[in-house]
Amino acid sequence: MSLPDSAMDDAEKALTWAGLSLPPAREAAAQKRAEKARKAARKAAGG
């Protein structure tokens, strides 16, 4: 999700857009951290 050009000139619109894009970004980051933890655990277990 990218910031529309109109939000570059309007701080309120930029904040609204950020509010829409932050939850999916946080979810993706959480999934990535979980996958890295699983990989590290497998590596530590020798597999």
mmCIF file of the N, C-alpha and C atoms, coordinates in Angstrom:
data_MODEL
# 
_entry.id   MODEL 
# 
loop_
_atom_site.group_PDB 
_atom_site.id 
_atom_site.type_symbol 
_atom_site.label_atom_id 
_atom_site.label_alt_id 
_atom_site.label_comp_id 
_atom_site.label_asym_id 
_atom_site.label_entity_id 
_atom_site.label_seq_id 
_atom_site.pdbx_PDB_ins_code 
_atom_site.Cartn_x 
_atom_site.Cartn_y 
_atom_site.Cartn_z 
_atom_site.occupancy 
_atom_site.B_iso_or_equiv 
_atom_site.pdbx_formal_charge 
_atom_site.auth_seq_id 
_atom_site.auth_comp_id 
_atom_site.auth_asym_id 
_atom_site.auth_atom_id 
_atom_site.pdbx_PDB_model_num 
ATOM 1   N N  . MET A 1 1  ? 0.862  -1.163  0.000  1.00 0.00 ? 1  MET A N  1 
ATOM 2   C CA . MET A 1 1  ? 0.000  0.000   0.000  1.00 0.00 ? 1  MET A CA 1 
ATOM 3   C C  . MET A 1 1  ? 0.908  1.225   0.000  1.00 0.00 ? 1  MET A C  1 
ATOM 4   N N  . SER A 1 2  ? 0.704  2.128   -0.900 1.00 0.00 ? 2  SER A N  1 
ATOM 5   C CA . SER A 1 2  ? 1.538  3.315   -0.960 1.00 0.00 ? 2  SER A CA 1 
ATOM 6   C C  . SER A 1 2  ? 0.708  4.568   -0.717 1.00 0.00 ? 2  SER A C  1 
ATOM 7   N N  . LEU A 1 3  ? 1.371  5.583   -0.252 1.00 0.00 ? 3  LEU A N  1 
ATOM 8   C CA . LEU A 1 3  ? 0.736  6.853   0.057  1.00 0.00 ? 3  LEU A CA 1 
ATOM 9   C C  . LEU A 1 3  ? 0.362  7.578   -1.240 1.00 0.00 ? 3  LEU A C  1 
ATOM 10  N N  . PRO A 1 4  ? -0.895 7.981   -1.383 1.00 0.00 ? 4  PRO A N  1 
ATOM 11  C CA . PRO A 1 4  ? -1.284 8.704   -2.599 1.00 0.00 ? 4  PRO A CA 1 
ATOM 12  C C  . PRO A 1 4  ? -0.654 10.103  -2.616 1.00 0.00 ? 4  PRO A C  1 
ATOM 13  N N  . ASP A 1 5  ? -0.459 10.645  -3.798 1.00 0.00 ? 5  ASP A N  1 
ATOM 14  C CA . ASP A 1 5  ? 0.148  11.971  -3.944 1.00 0.00 ? 5  ASP A CA 1 
ATOM 15  C C  . ASP A 1 5  ? -0.627 13.044  -3.182 1.00 0.00 ? 5  ASP A C  1 
ATOM 16  N N  . SER A 1 6  ? -1.935 12.912  -3.132 1.00 0.00 ? 6  SER A N  1 
ATOM 17  C CA . SER A 1 6  ? -2.742 13.940  -2.463 1.00 0.00 ? 6  SER A CA 1 
ATOM 18  C C  . SER A 1 6  ? -2.445 13.998  -0.967 1.00 0.00 ? 6  SER A C  1 
ATOM 19  N N  . ALA A 1 7  ? -1.985 12.904  -0.393 1.00 0.00 ? 7  ALA A N  1 
ATOM 20  C CA . ALA A 1 7  ? -1.676 12.891  1.036  1.00 0.00 ? 7  ALA A CA 1 
ATOM 21  C C  . ALA A 1 7  ? -0.360 13.596  1.338  1.00 0.00 ? 7  ALA A C  1 
ATOM 22  N N  . MET A 1 8  ? 0.460  13.786  0.322  1.00 0.00 ? 8  MET A N  1 
ATOM 23  C CA . MET A 1 8  ? 1.731  14.474  0.532  1.00 0.00 ? 8  MET A CA 1 
ATOM 24  C C  . MET A 1 8  ? 1.510  15.940  0.908  1.00 0.00 ? 8  MET A C  1 
ATOM 25  N N  . ASP A 1 9  ? 0.415  16.517  0.486  1.00 0.00 ? 9  ASP A N  1 
ATOM 26  C CA . ASP A 1 9  ? 0.122  17.921  0.753  1.00 0.00 ? 9  ASP A CA 1 
ATOM 27  C C  . ASP A 1 9  ? -0.854 18.119  1.911  1.00 0.00 ? 9  ASP A C  1 
ATOM 28  N N  . ASP A 1 10 ? -1.456 17.060  2.394  1.00 0.00 ? 10 ASP A N  1 
ATOM 29  C CA . ASP A 1 10 ? -2.493 17.156  3.418  1.00 0.00 ? 10 ASP A CA 1 
ATOM 30  C C  . ASP A 1 10 ? -2.121 16.258  4.589  1.00 0.00 ? 10 ASP A C  1 
ATOM 31  N N  . ALA A 1 11 ? -1.691 16.865  5.690  1.00 0.00 ? 11 ALA A N  1 
ATOM 32  C CA . ALA A 1 11 ? -1.234 16.095  6.848  1.00 0.00 ? 11 ALA A CA 1 
ATOM 33  C C  . ALA A 1 11 ? -2.345 15.203  7.413  1.00 0.00 ? 11 ALA A C  1 
ATOM 34  N N  . GLU A 1 12 ? -3.557 15.699  7.446  1.00 0.00 ? 12 GLU A N  1 
ATOM 35  C CA . GLU A 1 12 ? -4.663 14.911  7.994  1.00 0.00 ? 12 GLU A CA 1 
ATOM 36  C C  . GLU A 1 12 ? -4.926 13.675  7.129  1.00 0.00 ? 12 GLU A C  1 
ATOM 37  N N  . LYS A 1 13 ? -4.859 13.859  5.828  1.00 0.00 ? 13 LYS A N  1 
ATOM 38  C CA . LYS A 1 13 ? -5.058 12.736  4.920  1.00 0.00 ? 13 LYS A CA 1 
ATOM 39  C C  . LYS A 1 13 ? -3.920 11.724  5.069  1.00 0.00 ? 13 LYS A C  1 
ATOM 40  N N  . ALA A 1 14 ? -2.697 12.223  5.266  1.00 0.00 ? 14 ALA A N  1 
ATOM 41  C CA . ALA A 1 14 ? -1.550 11.337  5.451  1.00 0.00 ? 14 ALA A CA 1 
ATOM 42  C C  . ALA A 1 14 ? -1.712 10.509  6.721  1.00 0.00 ? 14 ALA A C  1 
ATOM 43  N N  . LEU A 1 15 ? -2.188 11.127  7.789  1.00 0.00 ? 15 LEU A N  1 
ATOM 44  C CA . LEU A 1 15 ? -2.404 10.392  9.038  1.00 0.00 ? 15 LEU A CA 1 
ATOM 45  C C  . LEU A 1 15 ? -3.499 9.337   8.877  1.00 0.00 ? 15 LEU A C  1 
ATOM 46  N N  . THR A 1 16 ? -4.550 9.684   8.163  1.00 0.00 ? 16 THR A N  1 
ATOM 47  C CA . THR A 1 16 ? -5.627 8.726   7.906  1.00 0.00 ? 16 THR A CA 1 
ATOM 48  C C  . THR A 1 16 ? -5.089 7.541   7.116  1.00 0.00 ? 16 THR A C  1 
ATOM 49  N N  . TRP A 1 17 ? -4.293 7.828   6.104  1.00 0.00 ? 17 TRP A N  1 
ATOM 50  C CA . TRP A 1 17 ? -3.731 6.776   5.262  1.00 0.00 ? 17 TRP A CA 1 
ATOM 51  C C  . TRP A 1 17 ? -2.779 5.892   6.073  1.00 0.00 ? 17 TRP A C  1 
ATOM 52  N N  . ALA A 1 18 ? -1.994 6.521   6.940  1.00 0.00 ? 18 ALA A N  1 
ATOM 53  C CA . ALA A 1 18 ? -1.081 5.763   7.796  1.00 0.00 ? 18 ALA A CA 1 
ATOM 54  C C  . ALA A 1 18 ? -1.861 4.832   8.721  1.00 0.00 ? 18 ALA A C  1 
ATOM 55  N N  . GLY A 1 19 ? -2.979 5.318   9.228  1.00 0.00 ? 19 GLY A N  1 
ATOM 56  C CA . GLY A 1 19 ? -3.814 4.482   10.093 1.00 0.00 ? 19 GLY A CA 1 
ATOM 57  C C  . GLY A 1 19 ? -4.358 3.269   9.367  1.00 0.00 ? 19 GLY A C  1 
ATOM 58  N N  . LEU A 1 20 ? -4.610 3.409   8.073  1.00 0.00 ? 20 LEU A N  1 
ATOM 59  C CA . LEU A 1 20 ? -5.112 2.286   7.280  1.00 0.00 ? 20 LEU A CA 1 
ATOM 60  C C  . LEU A 1 20 ? -4.003 1.283   6.956  1.00 0.00 ? 20 LEU A C  1 
ATOM 61  N N  . SER A 1 21 ? -2.800 1.776   6.754  1.00 0.00 ? 21 SER A N  1 
ATOM 62  C CA . SER A 1 21 ? -1.721 0.897   6.301  1.00 0.00 ? 21 SER A CA 1 
ATOM 63  C C  . SER A 1 21 ? -0.943 0.248   7.439  1.00 0.00 ? 21 SER A C  1 
ATOM 64  N N  . LEU A 1 22 ? -0.981 0.822   8.645  1.00 0.00 ? 22 LEU A N  1 
ATOM 65  C CA . LEU A 1 22 ? -0.185 0.285   9.739  1.00 0.00 ? 22 LEU A CA 1 
ATOM 66  C C  . LEU A 1 22 ? -0.609 -1.110  10.209 1.00 0.00 ? 22 LEU A C  1 
ATOM 67  N N  . PRO A 1 23 ? -1.884 -1.388  10.431 1.00 0.00 ? 23 PRO A N  1 
ATOM 68  C CA . PRO A 1 23 ? -2.246 -2.736  10.901 1.00 0.00 ? 23 PRO A CA 1 
ATOM 69  C C  . PRO A 1 23 ? -1.788 -3.872  9.976  1.00 0.00 ? 23 PRO A C  1 
ATOM 70  N N  . PRO A 1 24 ? -1.981 -3.781  8.655  1.00 0.00 ? 24 PRO A N  1 
ATOM 71  C CA . PRO A 1 24 ? -1.476 -4.865  7.805  1.00 0.00 ? 24 PRO A CA 1 
ATOM 72  C C  . PRO A 1 24 ? 0.051  -4.984  7.844  1.00 0.00 ? 24 PRO A C  1 
ATOM 73  N N  . ALA A 1 25 ? 0.732  -3.858  7.970  1.00 0.00 ? 25 ALA A N  1 
ATOM 74  C CA . ALA A 1 25 ? 2.196  -3.896  8.041  1.00 0.00 ? 25 ALA A CA 1 
ATOM 75  C C  . ALA A 1 25 ? 2.658  -4.557  9.330  1.00 0.00 ? 25 ALA A C  1 
ATOM 76  N N  . ARG A 1 26 ? 1.982  -4.259  10.424 1.00 0.00 ? 26 ARG A N  1 
ATOM 77  C CA . ARG A 1 26 ? 2.336  -4.886  11.706 1.00 0.00 ? 26 ARG A CA 1 
ATOM 78  C C  . ARG A 1 26 ? 2.076  -6.391  11.665 1.00 0.00 ? 26 ARG A C  1 
ATOM 79  N N  . GLU A 1 27 ? 0.986  -6.798  11.059 1.00 0.00 ? 27 GLU A N  1 
ATOM 80  C CA . GLU A 1 27 ? 0.664  -8.227  10.934 1.00 0.00 ? 27 GLU A CA 1 
ATOM 81  C C  . GLU A 1 27 ? 1.729  -8.940  10.111 1.00 0.00 ? 27 GLU A C  1 
ATOM 82  N N  . ALA A 1 28 ? 2.135  -8.342  9.016  1.00 0.00 ? 28 ALA A N  1 
ATOM 83  C CA . ALA A 1 28 ? 3.171  -8.942  8.171  1.00 0.00 ? 28 ALA A CA 1 
ATOM 84  C C  . ALA A 1 28 ? 4.483  -9.050  8.932  1.00 0.00 ? 28 ALA A C  1 
ATOM 85  N N  . ALA A 1 29 ? 4.822  -8.035  9.704  1.00 0.00 ? 29 ALA A N  1 
ATOM 86  C CA . ALA A 1 29 ? 6.058  -8.066  10.483 1.00 0.00 ? 29 ALA A CA 1 
ATOM 87  C C  . ALA A 1 29 ? 5.992  -9.158  11.553 1.00 0.00 ? 29 ALA A C  1 
ATOM 88  N N  . ALA A 1 30 ? 4.843  -9.325  12.181 1.00 0.00 ? 30 ALA A N  1 
ATOM 89  C CA . ALA A 1 30 ? 4.686  -10.367 13.195 1.00 0.00 ? 30 ALA A CA 1 
ATOM 90  C C  . ALA A 1 30 ? 4.848  -11.752 12.573 1.00 0.00 ? 30 ALA A C  1 
ATOM 91  N N  . GLN A 1 31 ? 4.279  -11.956 11.399 1.00 0.00 ? 31 GLN A N  1 
ATOM 92  C CA . GLN A 1 31 ? 4.426  -13.243 10.711 1.00 0.00 ? 31 GLN A CA 1 
ATOM 93  C C  . GLN A 1 31 ? 5.882  -13.507 10.350 1.00 0.00 ? 31 GLN A C  1 
ATOM 94  N N  . LYS A 1 32 ? 6.572  -12.478 9.914  1.00 0.00 ? 32 LYS A N  1 
ATOM 95  C CA . LYS A 1 32 ? 7.980  -12.624 9.538  1.00 0.00 ? 32 LYS A CA 1 
ATOM 96  C C  . LYS A 1 32 ? 8.821  -12.976 10.775 1.00 0.00 ? 32 LYS A C  1 
ATOM 97  N N  . ARG A 1 33 ? 8.558  -12.298 11.893 1.00 0.00 ? 33 ARG A N  1 
ATOM 98  C CA . ARG A 1 33 ? 9.293  -12.611 13.127 1.00 0.00 ? 33 ARG A CA 1 
ATOM 99  C C  . ARG A 1 33 ? 9.030  -14.041 13.568 1.00 0.00 ? 33 ARG A C  1 
ATOM 100 N N  . ALA A 1 34 ? 7.795  -14.486 13.461 1.00 0.00 ? 34 ALA A N  1 
ATOM 101 C CA . ALA A 1 34 ? 7.451  -15.851 13.862 1.00 0.00 ? 34 ALA A CA 1 
ATOM 102 C C  . ALA A 1 34 ? 8.171  -16.868 12.987 1.00 0.00 ? 34 ALA A C  1 
ATOM 103 N N  . GLU A 1 35 ? 8.232  -16.617 11.697 1.00 0.00 ? 35 GLU A N  1 
ATOM 104 C CA . GLU A 1 35 ? 8.924  -17.530 10.786 1.00 0.00 ? 35 GLU A CA 1 
ATOM 105 C C  . GLU A 1 35 ? 10.418 -17.570 11.099 1.00 0.00 ? 35 GLU A C  1 
ATOM 106 N N  . LYS A 1 36 ? 11.009 -16.431 11.386 1.00 0.00 ? 36 LYS A N  1 
ATOM 107 C CA . LYS A 1 36 ? 12.433 -16.397 11.736 1.00 0.00 ? 36 LYS A CA 1 
ATOM 108 C C  . LYS A 1 36 ? 12.675 -17.180 13.026 1.00 0.00 ? 36 LYS A C  1 
ATOM 109 N N  . ALA A 1 37 ? 11.773 -17.064 13.984 1.00 0.00 ? 37 ALA A N  1 
ATOM 110 C CA . ALA A 1 37 ? 11.912 -17.797 15.245 1.00 0.00 ? 37 ALA A CA 1 
ATOM 111 C C  . ALA A 1 37 ? 11.810 -19.300 15.003 1.00 0.00 ? 37 ALA A C  1 
ATOM 112 N N  . ARG A 1 38 ? 10.876 -19.712 14.129 1.00 0.00 ? 38 ARG A N  1 
ATOM 113 C CA . ARG A 1 38 ? 10.750 -21.142 13.813 1.00 0.00 ? 38 ARG A CA 1 
ATOM 114 C C  . ARG A 1 38 ? 12.023 -21.661 13.148 1.00 0.00 ? 38 ARG A C  1 
ATOM 115 N N  . LYS A 1 39 ? 12.571 -20.896 12.221 1.00 0.00 ? 39 LYS A N  1 
ATOM 116 C CA . LYS A 1 39 ? 13.807 -21.312 11.548 1.00 0.00 ? 39 LYS A CA 1 
ATOM 117 C C  . LYS A 1 39 ? 14.948 -21.431 12.541 1.00 0.00 ? 39 LYS A C  1 
ATOM 118 N N  . ALA A 1 40 ? 15.059 -20.467 13.450 1.00 0.00 ? 40 ALA A N  1 
ATOM 119 C CA . ALA A 1 40 ? 16.129 -20.489 14.448 1.00 0.00 ? 40 ALA A CA 1 
ATOM 120 C C  . ALA A 1 40 ? 15.959 -21.698 15.370 1.00 0.00 ? 40 ALA A C  1 
ATOM 121 N N  . ALA A 1 41 ? 14.728 -22.017 15.736 1.00 0.00 ? 41 ALA A N  1 
ATOM 122 C CA . ALA A 1 41 ? 14.480 -23.166 16.606 1.00 0.00 ? 41 ALA A CA 1 
ATOM 123 C C  . ALA A 1 41 ? 14.850 -24.471 15.905 1.00 0.00 ? 41 ALA A C  1 
ATOM 124 N N  . ARG A 1 42 ? 14.502 -24.567 14.613 1.00 0.00 ? 42 ARG A N  1 
ATOM 125 C CA . ARG A 1 42 ? 14.865 -25.777 13.864 1.00 0.00 ? 42 ARG A CA 1 
ATOM 126 C C  . ARG A 1 42 ? 16.382 -25.922 13.758 1.00 0.00 ? 42 ARG A C  1 
ATOM 127 N N  . LYS A 1 43 ? 17.050 -24.818 13.527 1.00 0.00 ? 43 LYS A N  1 
ATOM 128 C CA . LYS A 1 43 ? 18.500 -24.838 13.405 1.00 0.00 ? 43 LYS A CA 1 
ATOM 129 C C  . LYS A 1 43 ? 19.148 -25.229 14.733 1.00 0.00 ? 43 LYS A C  1 
ATOM 130 N N  . ALA A 1 44 ? 18.620 -24.709 15.830 1.00 0.00 ? 44 ALA A N  1 
ATOM 131 C CA . ALA A 1 44 ? 19.153 -25.008 17.163 1.00 0.00 ? 44 ALA A CA 1 
ATOM 132 C C  . ALA A 1 44 ? 18.903 -26.469 17.536 1.00 0.00 ? 44 ALA A C  1 
ATOM 133 N N  . ALA A 1 45 ? 17.823 -27.041 17.008 1.00 0.00 ? 45 ALA A N  1 
ATOM 134 C CA . ALA A 1 45 ? 17.498 -28.435 17.306 1.00 0.00 ? 45 ALA A CA 1 
ATOM 135 C C  . ALA A 1 45 ? 18.299 -29.389 16.426 1.00 0.00 ? 45 ALA A C  1 
ATOM 136 N N  . GLY A 1 46 ? 19.046 -28.825 15.501 1.00 0.00 ? 46 GLY A N  1 
ATOM 137 C CA . GLY A 1 46 ? 19.869 -29.650 14.647 1.00 0.00 ? 46 GLY A CA 1 
ATOM 138 C C  . GLY A 1 46 ? 19.194 -30.141 13.384 1.00 0.00 ? 46 GLY A C  1 
ATOM 139 N N  . GLY A 1 47 ? 18.098 -29.521 13.046 1.00 0.00 ? 47 GLY A N  1 
ATOM 140 C CA . GLY A 1 47 ? 17.394 -30.007 11.875 1.00 0.00 ? 47 GLY A CA 1 
ATOM 141 C C  . GLY A 1 47 ? 17.167 -28.961 10.894 1.00 0.00 ? 47 GLY A C  1 
# 
